[in-house]
Amino acid sequence: MEIRAGRLRIRDHAADLKLTEAITELAGIQYSFMNWRRALPVVIDAGYDLPRTVWWVALEYGTLMVT
């Protein structure tokens, strides 16, 4: 994961699309009492029998985080 041209990116194109979709979905949620916390996983399959990597895109109290 890296920051390029002011955007958080993943080098793998398919994984980068998943990350962008998760960020876009959570950023579009209107803040209210009922949805003050939500998280979406971005699962990246490394292939070649290597373990998967999971990045979490989380929305909490109006703050968007990626872990």
Secondary structure by P-SEA (a helix, b strand, c coil): ccccccccccccaaaaaaaaaaaaaaaaccccccccbbbbbbccccccccbbbbbbbcccccccccc
